[in-house]
Amino acid sequence: MATTTSITTTYAGQFANQYISAALLSGKTLNDGAISIKPNIKYKEVIKKVSTADLIANAGCDFADTGSVTLTERILQPEEFQVNVELCKKDFRSDWEAVQMGISTFDQLPPNFADFLVAHVAGKVAEKTEQNIWGGVNATAGEFDGFTTLMAADGDVNDAANGAETSFTSSNIITLLGNTVDALPSAVYGKEDLTIYVPTAAFQAYVRALGGFGSAGLGAAGINAQGTQWYNNGNALSFEGIKVQLAPGMPSDHIVAGEASNLYFGTGLLADHNEVKVLDMGDLDGSQNVRVIMRFTAGVQYGIGSDLALLTLA
């Protein structure tokens, strides 16, 4: 049975040659290179962790074992996902682009709509992948366990104090960012790729706080006395010298801090995330259906939990 298609049209005048889609979340985390990407994983990959202690001892004439070396591992196993959509070409004969389907009854999907559909499906996959990376739950269809899910279940991850706050505001965001940084081990602080990952709500609160609407002595005029005009939607933000990365897919009640090199996204072929196939079934089964197909694998994992900090609002 074809996927339900609803077309509202007046078919008066010439089609403007554009389809307008609702705004999509971009796959910002991956596009920005904010975490490490491990492609070409067919089944799973083992992430080795090395821990050492007390390696240095007072010198002597003889060889003597010092300290300890502990090897542990975490498994990065991408899951397989698919997109299957079926449309009936008959539904488009009374729409704006009917003339593009051809005069024959053996018609085709309107080319402009086919192009739009491919881009739309790829965008939807990017949006869902962004959400899965940070807040996915494996028990939910179409999702894999995201970082906040994995970290919440791991006793090695450092929990940051939330101050019993229930939402991010311009008045509390600086304190909460500070709590997240304070929860990191001293060995991680100062690393070049150390990053604070925040959801949209926290990012907006931080921008507003820096515009002079927060506490911590920022002043009513904000940065460079520009007030709310200081941010041009392109500036890279930092907190105490640590990069602040917007993660649109992160649940609105979390903040994560850690090294980008300690957070991994795994997949098979990266190209699979950009390949959408449109199959006209007319030549195969004589139907008037068109199928839209996409297949890809995705999953996340981190290496050393004790090098990460997780803040969860009350």
Beta strands, then each sheet from edge to edge (+ up, - down):
strand 1: 36-38
strand 2: 45-53
strand 3: 68-76
strand 4: 79-88
strand 5: 158-159
strand 6: 194-198
strand 7: 237-239
strand 8: 242-246
strand 9: 254-259
strand 10: 263-266
strand 11: 277-280
strand 12: 289-302
strand 13: 309-312
sheet 1: 1+ 10+ 12- 4+
sheet 2: 1+ 10+ 12- 11+
sheet 3: 2+ 3-
sheet 4: 5+ 13+ 9- 6+ 8+ 7-
end
